[in-house]
Amino acid sequence: MPHMPPILARLPLRTAFVAVCTAMLAACASGPRDNITLIPADQIAQESSKEGLFTQPLKYKHSKPDCKGECPQIEVDSLVFPGVPILTELVDHALAVMTGTSTDHPQPYDTIRQYEEYFWQTAAPRDSTMFSAKARYRNQHLTVIELNTWQYFTGAAHGISATQFLNWDNNSGKVLGMADILQPGVHDRYEQALRAAHGRWLASNPDAQRDRAGYDRLWPFQPSDNFALTDAGLVVKYDSYQLAPYSHGQPELTIPYGELQGILKPEFMPA
């Protein structure tokens, strides 16, 4: 292969995710960048040529400054890309905006650092936010990053999670959207393949098997463009409450490449 209600309000953000990423790339292109690694550039290039983009972990946990007793907390378990600083900035920005629970007003922050400043001003004592980014799949031509946020608001029964895949074309230096990987005019066929994958997922879901009609009524199939190109096929991931109750976590549906013949562009099919 080459080269609960608050969460529902995030769905329009996902629809525009690639557009947001494109705008972010343009903004980053002319902005200042810190030297985030001391690893020599030639070593970064050597590693990237072997296994895909070189990554380093970024981990820390902060509590609200000068707070005593129960205090709001932020935890970050993310990645930096020393050879591609614009991708580091994009991951940081994408994680920050994934904390939004409403599209009525833009968030007053663009980065995790800015979010942290805002969070300390607005958080209740037990509020907590976790950011994570991990490389889901990497090769010479493609880097697939899984972004996750988890937020707990004081008094809530449980936290709320959100997930988003970012498929980065190492060669062109851009985020791949659904229009970039599908052949023209086949989105309906993609949704049919995704619906078939959903059917297989339901067949292994005990709750659905106990009362399929009731389950379909409460948790109907939903199309999604939140995809990841992987060795196993096209993986599509959902937030909690989109396809199932909270107890099911974030469901994943996998469409094998054999079912994507004539749907994916040839360059994204396995050799």
C-alpha positions as CSV (number, residue, x, y, z in Angstrom):
1,M,0.0,0.0,0.0
2,P,1.4,3.4,-0.9
3,H,2.2,6.3,-0.1
4,M,-25.3,11.2,26.1
5,P,-25.9,14.2,24.3
6,P,-22.6,16.2,24.6
7,I,-20.9,13.8,22.2
8,L,-23.6,14.1,19.6
9,A,-22.9,17.8,19.3
10,R,-19.3,16.9,18.1
11,L,-20.5,15.1,15.0
12,P,-20.5,18.2,12.8
13,L,-16.9,18.7,13.8
14,R,-16.0,15.3,12.5
15,T,-17.7,16.0,9.2
16,A,-15.4,19.0,8.7
17,F,-12.3,17.4,10.1
18,V,-10.3,17.2,6.9
19,A,-11.2,20.8,6.0
20,V,-10.0,21.9,9.5
21,C,-6.8,20.0,9.0
22,T,-6.2,21.6,5.6
23,A,-6.7,25.1,7.1
24,M,-4.4,24.2,10.0
25,L,-1.7,23.0,7.6
26,A,-1.8,26.4,5.8
27,A,-1.6,28.3,9.0
28,C,1.3,26.2,10.3
29,A,3.3,26.5,7.1
30,S,4.3,30.1,7.9
31,G,4.3,29.9,11.7
32,P,7.2,29.6,14.1
33,R,8.2,26.1,15.2
34,D,10.2,25.1,18.2
35,N,13.1,22.7,18.0
36,I,11.4,19.8,19.8
37,T,14.2,17.1,19.3
38,L,17.9,16.9,19.5
39,I,18.0,13.8,17.3
40,P,20.1,14.5,14.2
41,A,18.1,15.1,11.0
42,D,19.9,12.4,9.1
43,Q,19.0,9.8,11.7
44,I,15.3,10.9,11.6
45,A,15.4,10.5,7.8
46,Q,17.0,7.0,8.1
47,E,14.4,5.8,10.5
48,S,11.5,7.3,8.5
49,S,12.7,5.6,5.3
50,K,12.7,2.2,7.1
51,E,9.4,2.3,9.1
52,G,7.5,5.4,8.2
53,L,7.6,8.7,10.0
54,F,9.8,8.8,13.0
55,T,7.9,9.4,16.3
56,Q,8.7,10.3,19.9
57,P,6.3,10.1,22.9
58,L,5.0,13.2,24.6
59,K,3.7,12.4,28.1
60,Y,2.8,14.5,31.1
61,K,0.2,14.9,33.8
62,H,-0.7,18.3,35.3
63,S,-3.0,19.4,38.1
64,K,-4.3,22.9,38.5
65,P,-1.6,25.2,39.9
66,D,-1.9,26.1,43.6
67,C,-4.9,23.8,44.0
68,K,-5.4,21.9,47.3
69,G,-7.5,18.8,47.8
70,E,-9.4,17.6,44.8
71,C,-8.1,19.3,41.7
72,P,-8.8,19.4,38.0
73,Q,-6.3,17.4,36.0
74,I,-5.0,17.1,32.4
75,E,-3.1,14.1,31.1
76,V,-1.3,13.9,27.8
77,D,-0.1,10.7,26.1
78,S,0.7,11.9,22.6
79,L,3.3,11.9,19.8
80,V,5.6,14.3,18.2
81,F,7.1,13.9,14.7
82,P,10.6,15.3,14.7
83,G,11.0,15.1,11.0
84,V,7.5,16.7,10.2
85,P,6.9,19.5,12.8
86,I,3.7,20.6,10.9
87,L,2.2,17.1,11.7
88,T,3.1,17.5,15.3
89,E,1.3,20.9,15.4
90,L,-1.7,19.3,13.5
91,V,-2.1,16.5,16.0
92,D,-1.9,19.0,18.9
93,H,-4.5,21.2,17.3
94,A,-6.8,18.4,16.4
95,L,-6.8,17.0,20.0
96,A,-7.5,20.4,21.4
97,V,-10.6,21.0,19.2
98,M,-11.9,17.5,19.9
99,T,-12.8,18.7,23.4
100,G,-15.6,20.9,22.1
101,T,-19.0,19.8,23.2
102,S,-20.9,22.4,21.2
103,T,-20.6,23.9,17.7
104,D,-22.6,27.1,18.7
105,H,-19.5,29.0,19.6
106,P,-15.9,28.4,18.5
107,Q,-13.5,27.2,21.3
108,P,-11.3,30.0,22.7
109,Y,-8.2,27.8,22.1
110,D,-6.3,26.2,19.2
111,T,-3.7,24.1,21.1
112,I,-3.5,21.8,24.1
113,R,-1.4,24.5,25.9
114,Q,-4.1,27.1,25.3
115,Y,-6.8,24.6,26.3
116,E,-5.0,24.0,29.6
117,E,-5.0,27.7,30.4
118,Y,-8.7,27.8,29.6
119,F,-9.4,24.6,31.6
120,W,-7.8,25.9,34.8
121,Q,-10.1,29.0,34.6
122,T,-13.3,27.0,34.0
123,A,-12.9,23.5,35.5
124,A,-14.8,22.2,38.5
125,P,-12.8,20.4,41.2
126,R,-13.1,16.8,39.8
127,D,-13.0,17.7,36.1
128,S,-10.4,15.8,34.1
129,T,-9.3,15.7,30.5
130,M,-7.1,13.1,28.8
131,F,-5.5,13.5,25.4
132,S,-3.9,10.6,23.5
133,A,-2.4,10.0,20.1
134,K,-0.9,6.8,18.9
135,A,0.4,5.5,15.5
136,R,-2.2,3.0,14.5
137,Y,-0.4,2.1,11.2
138,R,2.8,3.2,9.6
139,N,4.8,2.4,6.4
140,Q,7.0,4.4,4.1
141,H,4.1,6.2,2.4
142,L,1.4,6.4,5.1
143,T,1.1,7.3,8.8
144,V,-2.3,6.6,10.4
145,I,-2.8,8.3,13.8
146,E,-5.6,7.5,16.2
147,L,-6.6,10.6,18.3
148,N,-8.6,10.2,21.5
149,T,-9.9,12.5,24.1
150,W,-11.7,11.7,27.3
151,Q,-13.4,14.2,29.5
152,Y,-15.0,13.9,32.9
153,F,-17.2,16.7,34.2
154,T,-17.8,16.8,38.0
155,G,-21.1,15.2,38.9
156,A,-21.4,13.2,35.7
157,A,-22.1,9.4,35.8
158,H,-19.0,8.8,33.6
159,G,-16.6,10.4,31.3
160,I,-17.2,11.1,27.6
161,S,-14.8,10.0,24.9
162,A,-14.2,11.0,21.3
163,T,-12.0,9.4,18.7
164,Q,-10.7,10.5,15.3
165,F,-8.4,8.9,12.7
166,L,-5.9,11.1,10.9
167,N,-4.5,9.4,7.7
168,W,-1.3,11.3,6.7
169,D,0.2,10.9,3.2
170,N,3.9,11.0,3.9
171,N,4.7,11.8,0.2
172,S,2.3,14.7,-0.4
173,G,2.3,15.9,3.2
174,K,-1.5,16.1,3.6
175,V,-4.4,14.5,5.4
176,L,-6.3,12.0,3.3
177,G,-10.1,12.4,3.3
178,M,-12.7,10.0,2.0
179,A,-12.7,11.7,-1.3
180,D,-9.0,11.1,-1.7
181,I,-9.2,7.3,-1.2
182,L,-12.5,6.4,-2.9
183,Q,-13.0,6.1,-6.6
184,P,-15.4,8.7,-8.0
185,G,-19.1,8.1,-7.6
186,V,-18.8,5.0,-5.3
187,H,-19.6,6.5,-1.8
188,D,-22.9,4.5,-1.8
189,R,-21.0,1.3,-2.4
190,Y,-18.7,2.2,0.5
191,E,-21.7,2.6,2.8
192,Q,-23.0,-0.7,1.6
193,A,-19.7,-2.4,2.5
194,L,-19.7,-0.6,5.9
195,R,-23.3,-1.7,6.5
196,A,-22.2,-5.3,5.9
197,A,-19.4,-4.9,8.4
198,H,-21.9,-3.5,10.9
199,G,-24.0,-6.6,10.4
200,R,-21.0,-8.8,11.2
201,W,-20.4,-6.7,14.3
202,L,-24.0,-7.1,15.4
203,A,-23.7,-10.9,15.0
204,S,-21.1,-11.0,17.7
205,N,-22.9,-8.5,20.0
206,P,-24.8,-10.3,22.8
207,D,-27.1,-7.3,23.4
208,A,-28.2,-7.2,19.8
209,Q,-28.7,-11.0,19.6
210,R,-31.0,-10.9,22.6
211,D,-33.4,-8.4,20.9
212,R,-32.3,-7.5,17.4
213,A,-35.4,-5.5,16.6
214,G,-35.2,-3.5,19.8
215,Y,-31.5,-2.9,19.4
216,D,-31.8,-1.7,15.8
217,R,-34.5,0.7,17.0
218,L,-32.4,2.2,19.8
219,W,-29.0,1.9,18.0
220,P,-29.5,2.0,14.2
221,F,-26.6,1.9,11.7
222,Q,-24.9,5.2,11.1
223,P,-22.5,5.8,8.2
224,S,-19.2,7.3,9.1
225,D,-16.1,8.7,7.3
226,N,-13.8,8.2,10.4
227,F,-11.6,5.7,8.6
228,A,-8.1,4.2,9.0
229,L,-6.1,2.4,6.3
230,T,-4.6,-0.6,8.0
231,D,-3.1,-4.0,7.1
232,A,-6.4,-5.7,7.8
233,G,-8.6,-3.4,5.8
234,L,-10.4,-0.2,6.2
235,V,-11.2,0.3,9.9
236,V,-14.1,2.7,10.8
237,K,-14.4,3.7,14.4
238,Y,-17.3,5.3,16.3
239,D,-17.7,7.3,19.5
240,S,-19.6,6.0,22.5
241,Y,-23.4,6.2,22.0
242,Q,-23.2,6.2,18.2
243,L,-23.8,2.5,17.6
244,A,-24.2,1.1,21.1
245,P,-24.6,1.9,24.8
246,Y,-21.7,3.4,26.7
247,S,-20.7,0.0,28.0
248,H,-19.6,-1.0,24.5
249,G,-16.9,1.6,24.3
250,Q,-15.9,2.9,20.9
251,P,-17.0,0.2,18.3
252,E,-14.8,-0.5,15.3
253,L,-16.0,-2.0,12.0
254,T,-13.5,-3.5,9.6
255,I,-14.1,-3.7,5.9
256,P,-11.6,-6.3,4.4
257,Y,-9.8,-5.2,1.2
258,G,-11.5,-8.0,-0.7
259,E,-14.8,-6.1,-0.2
260,L,-13.3,-2.9,-1.4
261,Q,-12.4,-3.9,-4.9
262,G,-13.7,-1.1,-7.2
263,I,-14.3,1.1,-4.3
264,L,-10.9,2.2,-3.1
265,K,-8.5,3.8,-5.6
266,P,-6.0,1.2,-6.8
267,E,-3.1,2.9,-5.1
268,F,-4.7,2.2,-1.7
269,M,-5.3,-1.5,-2.3
270,P,-2.7,-4.0,-1.2
271,A,-0.2,-5.0,-3.8
